[in-house]
Amino acid sequence: MRKRVVITGLGAVTPVGNDVPTLWQALLAGRSGVGPITLYDASEQPVRIAAEVKNFDADALLGHREARRNDRFVQLILVAAAEAVADARLTFNQNRDNRHVGVLIGTGIGGIVTLLENAEVLRERGPRRVSALMVPMMMPNAGAGQIAIKYGIRGPALSLAAACATGNNAIGEAAEYIRRGTVEVMICGSGESVMHPLALAAFSSMGAVSHRNDEPERASRPFDADRDGFVMGEGAGVLVLESLEHAQKRGARIYAELIGYGVSTDAFHITAPDEKGEGAALAMEAALRDAGLRPEEVDYINAHGTSTPLNDKTETLAIHQVFGEHARRLPVSATKSMIGHLMGGAGAVEAIACVKSLETGWLHPTINYETPDPECDLDYVPNRARRTDPRVVLSNSFGFGGHNATLIFRRWEG
C-alpha cells in the first residue's frame, strides 16, 4: 500500500512577493508583477519588459559569501527553501544521518547567466580570469545540492529539467519517493532566473513573447483574444512534502494532500503544443486515474495559461476533452497573468497557489481578460478573485519538448 503524501511547508520568491503571504495577497488582489527590465540595459532590445523579482537582497538574505558563490536562480531557490522549511517547522541536526529526508529541485536551464557572463570574461580578458566558481554555479543540480549541504540531508538529492513542466514534474516525482517509502520527507520545487539579453532575444526571435513594451502590466493576458505572447519571469517555489504518518507523528500542520500526478508527452513538435490537445489531455487523465477521481469531482483548474496564441487554445481544447460538460462549470485561472512565465520555476509557484486556494477557499483571477476568444470559451475567473471553497484542484504545466505534467491536490480535512 502506497503512503499518502501531504504538504506541510511552503516557500516562494516571485515577481509579486518574496514570501508566500505576500504572493498570495498580491494574487488575490490581481496585482501584476510585470514592468520595465532593470537587471540589464534593455533599451536597444525588441522586448523591454519582464516579471522580475524585486527588492531581493541576496547578501542580506544569504550572507555575502553564500550569495557570491551561487547563481541568481540558486539564490532564489535557497530563500524559498528556507521559508518552506521554517513554515513546516522542520529542524535538522547536522550531526545526525538525515537519510529519511530527500531533495528534488528542478530548473529549466540552470545558471545560464553565470555561463554567459564568464563567456564574455573569456572573450575580453582571457582564460585565467574565468571564475573558478563557474561550474558549480551553472550546474542545474546546484539548487538541490546546496539545500542538501545546508541542512545536512543524506537522502536522495537530485534535479530534473522538463522545460516549463519542470515544477510539476519535480513535485510529482518527489511525492513518488515518499509514496514508495524511500523517504519520509521531500523538499521539492523549482526555480529559474534567465534574465539576460540573449535569452529574451531568443524567445523574441521565436515570436513567443509579448511586445507590449508600453503597457507592461497588461502584457500577460492568458486566454484573451488580444494576447501576443508570454512575459518572461523569474522566481522559485519550494514545498515540503511528508508522508501522512510522519507529519501526524510530529504534529505538523497540514495544508493539503497531493493525491494525483500524471505525465505525458505530445510527441508532436519541439516547441509547439499538440494542436489537438491530446498530450495535455493524457496528463490530466493520468492524474485523475492516479487520484481515483471522476472528472466532475475537480472543482478548479490552475491553468498553464501562458498567454501565447497556441497554448491557451490547445489547453482549453484539452480541458473540454477531459471534463466534457463539467468543463462549462469549472473555474480556470492563470497565475501567469500576474507573475509572468517563470519558466522552470512556474509549476512550483502555481502549485503553491493551488494549496492556498484549498486553505483559504479563494480562487485568484486571470487578470487582463478583456476580449473573449471564441476558441477559449471556459470560465477563466476574469479580473477578480472568487470565493468557491474548492475541495479538489488540478494544476497543469506544459513545456517545450512536448512535456506535460499535472498535479491534483485535495483540501485537508483531518
N, C-alpha and C positions, 0 to 999 in steps of 0.2 A: 504494500500500500504506500503510495507516494505521500510525502509530507505536504501539509498545507503551508503556504507562503504568505506572510503578512508584511506590511510596510510600517516601520516604526520610526523612521527618521527621514527628513527632507532638507535639502540644501540647494541653493541656486544663486548664480550670479548672471544677471541678464541686462538687456538694454533698458528695462523699465524698473529695475530694482536689484540691489546687490544682496538681498536675502529673501527668503520665501514670503514673510509677511508683507514686505514692500511690493514684491512681484504680484502677489495675489490682489492687493488693494488696487494696484495700477490696472490689472486686467479687468477687474470688476468695473472700474471707472472708465474703461475704454480709452486708456491713455497710450498714445503712440510713442515708441522709443526711437523712431527714425528721425534723422536730422543730417545736416551737412557733415561730411567726413572731417575729423580733427586729428586723427592719428598719423596722417601724412598729408602732404600738399596735393590735393586733387583738383586744383584749379584748371589744369590743362586736360583733365580726363573727361571722357564722354559721360561717365556716371560719377556724380559728386556727392551721393548720399549713401548712407548705410545706417544700420542699427547697432551703434557702438555701445559697449559697456561704459558707463560714465562714473566719474569720481572714484575710480578704482586705484588705490594707492598700494601697490604690491609691497613696497618697502615697509609700510606701516602694518600691513596685514600679515606678512610672512617673515619680515626681517630682511635687511638689506642682502645678507649673504644668500639666503634661500631664494630671494626674488631674482637676483642676478644669475643664478645657476639654472633657472627654468624659463623656457619659452612662455609667452603670454597664455597660450592655451592650457599649459600645466598650472600656471598661477591661478587661473580661473577655476580649474578643477580642484586644486588644493583648498581654496577658500570655500567652495561649495561643499566639499567633503567634510571640512571642519564643522560647518554648520549642521550637516546631516548627522554626524557622529555625536555632536553635542545635543542635538534635538532628540536623538534616540537614547540619550543618557548612557551611552556605551563607554566603558573605561577599559583601557588596555594596559596590562603590566608588561613593560618591556623585558622583564626578566623571566616571563613565562612563555611557554611554547603555544602561541595562539594559532594552532593549526585548525581550529574549528571555525575560523574566520577566513573569508576569501575576498578578493577584489576583482572586479571586471569593469574596466573603464574604457569606453570606445572613443574614437575620434575619426573623422572622415579622412583627414590628411596628415595631421600631426604638426610638427614645428616648422612649417614651410617658411615663415617669416625669418626665423633664425637661419635656415638654409640659404634663402635669397640674400640676406644681409651679408653672410660670410662669403657667398659667391662674389658679391661686389667688393668685399675686402680683398679677396684673392686677386681679382682683376686689377684693382687700383694699387694695392700695397704689397702683394706677393704672398707666397705660401706661409712664410714664417709668422704672419700676422693673423692667420686664421685661428679662431678661438679653439682652445683645447676642449672647451665645453660643447662645441657644436654638435657632436654626435649624440651625447645623452640628451641634449636639449631638443633635438629634432625628432628623436625616436617616437613613433606613435604610441608605444607602450610606456612612455615616461610617466604619464599620469598614474597608471596602475602601480608602477614600480615605486614612485615617490610616496604614494599613500601607504603601501606596504612597509616601506622603510620608516615612515613617520610613526606608525602605530605598532610596529613590531609584529605584523601579520605574517603568519607562516603557512597559511593555506594557499590555494591556487591564487595567483595574481597574474592577470593577462589582459590583453586588449584585443579589440576587433575593429574592423573597418567595413562598413557596408554603405558608404556614401551617406545619403540623408536618412537612411533607415537605421543608422548605427545605434542611436539611443535606444530605440525599442528592442533591437537585437541584443544589446548589452544587458538590458533589464531582463528580458525573457530568458536569455542563456544563463544569467546569474541565478534566476529562480530555479532553473533545472538542476543546478548544483545542490541547492537545498532540497528540492523535491526527491532526489535520489539518495540523499543522506550523506553526500560528500562533506558538506559543512553545515553549520547551523546558522551562520550569518554571512551575508554578502554586502559589501559596499560597492554599489554599482551605479552606472550612469554614463554620461558622455560630455565632451566639451570641445569647443573649436574656436580658434581665432586665426583667420586668414586675411586680416586687414592689411593688404599690400596692394599697390597699384597693379601689379602683374595679375593677381588673382581676379580682381574686379574687371580688368581689361579683358581677360579671357572669357569670363561669363558674359561680358558685354558683346564681344565678338560673336558669341553663340546666339545672341538675341534672347538671353534668358532672364535678364534683369530689367527692372523698371528704369526709365529715363526721366522720371518726373522730378528733375532737379530743383524746380522752382516751387514745388509743394511737397516736400519730403514726407510730412505726416499723413498725406493722402496717397502715398505711392503704393503701399501694400494694401491690396483690395481683393482678397480672395473671393471668388465666385461672382464678383461684379462684372458686368458686361464690358466695362472700360478698363479692365486690368491689362497691364502690359508687361508683366514680369515680376519676379520676386525681388525683395530687397535683402541684400546680404547683411547678416548679423553675426554677432559673436556672443558666446556665453557658455555656461555649464550648468548641468543639473546632476545631482547625486542623491540617490535614495539608499536607505538601509533596509535590506530585506532580512527577515528572520523566519525560521520555522516557527509555526504557531506554538509548539511546545516550549521552545527556547524563550520566546517572547513572554509567554504566560508565566513560566517558571521564575523569570527575573522581574515580573510585574511591570513590563513595559507598556507604555501607551501604544495602542494600535490604531493607525489611521484608516487602513483599508486592507482588503485581501486581494492579492493577484491571483486570479482564477483561470485565465486563459492566455495562451500565447500561440500565434500562428505565423508561419513564414511561407513565402513562395517566391518564385522568380518568373518574370514576364517571358524570358527567352525570346525577346522581340527586337530591342534596339538598345544601344549602349547609353543613350541619353533620353530618348523619348519614351513615354509610357505606352503600354499596350493600348491601342486605340479602342478596343472593345472593353477595357477594364477588367479583363479576365484574371490577370495576375493579382490585382488588388482584391478582387472578389475571392480568390482562392485563399489568400491570407486571412481575410475576415471569417470565411467559412471554417478554416482550420482552427482559429481561435475560439469560435463558438463551440466546435466539437470538443476542444480541449477543456472548455469550461462546463460542458454538459448543458448548454443553454439553447433554447429556441430563439430565433431572431427577434421575435416580439418581446422577449424579456430584456432587451437592451433599451435603456432609457435615454441615452445621449451618446453622440459620437464627437470626439475631438478629432477633427479632420487634419490630414496632411496639409491641405489647403494652402498651396504655395503662392497663389496669385498669378500663376502662369496660365496662358490660354488652354494648353493641353491638359495639364494636371487636374485642374479644377473640374473640367468637363468629364474626364475619364473617371475621376474619383466619384463624382455624382452618379455616373452610369453604373459603377461597381456597387455603390450603396443600393441603388434600385434593384440590381440583380440579386443581391444577398437578402435584402429585407422586404422586397415585394411591396405590398400595400402598406406595411408598417413604416416604410421609408417616408411616407407622406406625413406621418405623425411624429417623426423622430427629429428632435433638435440636433443640429450640426453646427459647430462653430470652429473658427480657425484662430488659434493663438498667434500665428504668424502675421495676422493683420496688425498686431501691435508690436511684437518683438522682432519682426522680420524673420528671415530664414537663418537659423543658427547652424545650418549645415549638419555636420555630425552631431552637434550638441542639441539639435532641435527636439528629438524624440524624448529625451530625458526631461527637459523642461516642460514639455507638453504632458508628460506622464504626471508630473507634479501638479499641473493644473487640473488634471482629472481627479487626483486624490483630494485636492482642495474642494472640488465640486461635490464629491461624496461627503466630505467632512462638513461643509457649510450649507449644502443644498442649493447653491447658486451655480449658474452657468455663465461664463463670461461671454461677451458679444463677439461677433465678427464686425469690426469697425470698417468704415469706408464702403459699406454696402449701400449703394445709391441707385444703381440702374440694374434691374433684374436681367439676367441672361436666360433666354428660353431653354438653353441646354444645361443650365444649372438651376434646377427647379425645386430644391429642398428648403426646409426651414433653417436658415443659417443664423438664427438668433441675431438679427441685424441691429447693430449700433448700441444696444442697451442690454445690460445684464438681465438675467431672468431667474426667478426662483422656481424650481421644479422638484426639489428633493429627490434627485435620482438615486436609484439603488444599484444600478449596473451601468458602467460607462465603458466605452470602447475607444481606443486611440490608434490611429493609423500613422504609419511612417513609410514612405516610399523613396527609393533612391536610384541614382544613375547606376547602370548595370542591370536594371530591372529588379532590384531587391525590394521586397515588400515584407513588412513586419507589423503585426497587430497585437496589441495587448488588451486584456479585459480586466477591469477592476470591479470589486463589489464592496459596497458600504459595509463597514464593520459594525455588527450589531450584537457582539458578545456571544 
